């Protein structure tokens, strides 16, 4: 595939705009179409980002024979529907986190991707930025010994309306799917396996969504992840990876991180700083394009089975909360 890869963006929200900005930095990418549920919104978005095609229906974007891959930036509750629609038309799909509403939906998305023989990936930005690759190299070189614990926080303080998606349970709103996914996925990346035990606590607000929560995950060799997440709470969003010989601090890891420190015997031994190019969404788009050019149907940096496993963890920890989303069955 020497020709440019033609992207379509499904949604015209804030994150879709950031993704459009990111694609400009990739010489091999061409932003060819955008779709909204409202033609005025689609046209304004297309004009702002100089996109040649604007559609008032998502299906029209899926039907466009010129589009190679679709970025889906709709609320969580629509990821399954939107992804399947595009994959059924032979489109590769990059779907925003959280991958779906629940593990059943995630499994169905993966099943359709395999049935249609198309590429599918969850858009988890942390997996693709240069700094994290260096942190993983420290771990693989056993500089901190055996990894025993991970502690991470992804908290923000926002003012939201019920009409918006952030705290609207009908749209999959709440801290778990919106920001908890980051810390749970981070732990999954570091340990490279699913926990054998998982528990969580949350505060359910007046609108029926989780405003903040914690999760404790235990793994088969006794490793533990201590994770916190919130949408109405200010916190320090650092991550720590503790080993038998030292530890790593990733500074402001979910902002997106550009600095990490390595400590051995409680002494700082090395600091690395890796400035970002663009808003960092370009890194995950670049990974999609690499996979497409190499004929891969999923990324080794964000495997489909791992996306399912992460959804299973979140299903399990929220069940005792009585937190229910659309299309939940038996959770």
C-alpha positions, -999 to +999 in steps of 0.1 A: +000+000+000+022+029-013-008+051-018-022+073+010-045+056+034-079+073+033-095+080+067-131+087+076-141+101+109-174+091+124-185+118+148-178+155+150-172+159+187-142+172+206-121+140+203-129+137+166-115+172+161-083+163+179-080+132+158-084+153+126-056+175+138-034+145+144-038+131+109-023+162+094+010+152+109+011+118+090+022+121+054+007+088+045-027+097+057-055+114+039-086+126+057-112+120+031-146+121+048-165+129+079-200+118+091-224+133+117-260+128+125-265+165+115-255+178+081-247+213+094-223+198+119-207+176+093-202+205+069-187+228+096-163+200+106-154+193+070-148+230+063-127+235+094-104+205+086-106+208+048-123+174+043-137+168+008-168+148+018-193+154+045-222+130+053-253+134+074-256+097+080-231+074+095-241+047+070-231+069+041-195+070+054-195+032+059-208+028+023-181+051+008-159+028-014-129+052-012-125+050+026-099+025+039-103+030+077-128+047+100-120+064+133-150+061+156-153+088+182-190+084+193-200+077+229-193+043+243-229+031+240-227+033+202-193+017+196-206-018+188-233-005+164-209+019+146-180-005+144-200-034+131-217-011+105-182-001+091-166-035+093-196-051+074-186-027+046-150-039+046-136-009+065-108-011+090-118+004+123-100+024+151-126+026+179-122+050+208-118+037+243-136+023+261-138-004+234-175-010+241-201-010+269-194-045+281-174-076+273-202-091+253-202-062+230-164-063+227-165-100+218-191-093+191-169-066+176-140-089+175-161-117+160-173-095+132-138-082+125-126-118+121-156-128+101-151-098+077-113-102+078-107-065+086-085-047+110-098-035+144-081-018+173-091+000+205-078+036+206-057+034+238-032+063+234-010+052+262+001+021+243+017+041+215+036+071+228+075+069+227+080+073+265+060+043+274+080+022+250+112+032+269+095+024+302+086-011+290+123-015+279+134-007+315+111-034+327+121-060+301+157-054+310+148-062+347+162-029+359+137-029+387+137-066+391+104-085+392+074-062+389+052-067+420+029-037+421+014-010+400-002+021+414-019+045+390-045+073+391-066+090+364-087+116+379-101+149+367-125+176+380-151+186+355-185+203+355-210+183+335-246+184+325-269+154+323-274+161+286-237+155+280-222+121+277-197+122+306-221+113+335-250+101+315-253+063+321-275+059+290-244+069+270-220+048+290-210+078+311-192+077+344-156+075+356-151+038+350-155+037+312-143+072+307-111+073+327-109+041+347-102+023+314-068+041+313-055+028+346-069-007+341-054-009+306-021+005+320-020-024+346-029-049+319+000-036+297+025-038+325+016-072+338+007-087+304-021-109+318-055-109+333-060-107+371-072-137+390-092-115+414-107-080+410-127-058+433-139-022+432-157+005+451-174+035+437-196+065+445-227+066+424-239+102+420-274+117+416-275+109+379-269+072+384-234+071+371-201+064+390-184+097+397-153+081+412-140+047+421-111+024+429-101-010+417-077-035+432-065-063+409-045-094+420-026-116+396-015-152+396+019-146+413+006-123+439+012-091+419-013-062+428-026-032+409-040-003+430-060+020+407-082+051+411-103+071+388-127+100+390-145+127+370-152+151+399-120+149+419-086+166+415-057+142+420-021+136+410-022+114+379+012+097+382+018+060+379+043+039+398+056+005+388+072-012+419+097-041+415+119-062+438+150-040+430+135-006+424+107+013+409+096+036+380+076+068+383+058+079+351+050+116+356+015+127+348+010+095+328-025+102+315-019+137+303+000+123+281+034+114+297+067+128+285+088+121+316+097+090+336+122+083+364+140+051+374+148+046+411+172+019+424+176+015+462+155+046+466+179+066+446+170+083+413+193+066+387+179+079+354+154+103+340+141+102+305+121+129+288+104+123+254+086+153+240+054+146+221+049+154+185+014+168+180-014+159+204-002+122+205-033+108+188-010+107+157+009+078+173-021+055+175-031+065+139+004+058+127+002+023+143-030+016+125-014+026+092+016+004+099-006-026+106-027-019+074+005-017+053+018-049+067-015-067+063-022-072+100-057-075+113-049-064+148-021-045+166+004-063+188+005-032+209-033-034+217-044-070+210-081-076+206-082-103+232-067-079+257-094-053+249-120-080+257-102-090+289-102-054+301-139-051+295-144-083+315-125-067+344-147-036+343-179-057+341-168-077+371-159-048+394-190-027+386-216-056+390-218-051+428-223-014+423-256-020+405-242+001+376-261-007+344-255+005+309-276+001+277-273-034+262-261-050+295-274-085+297-269-105+329-243-081+344 
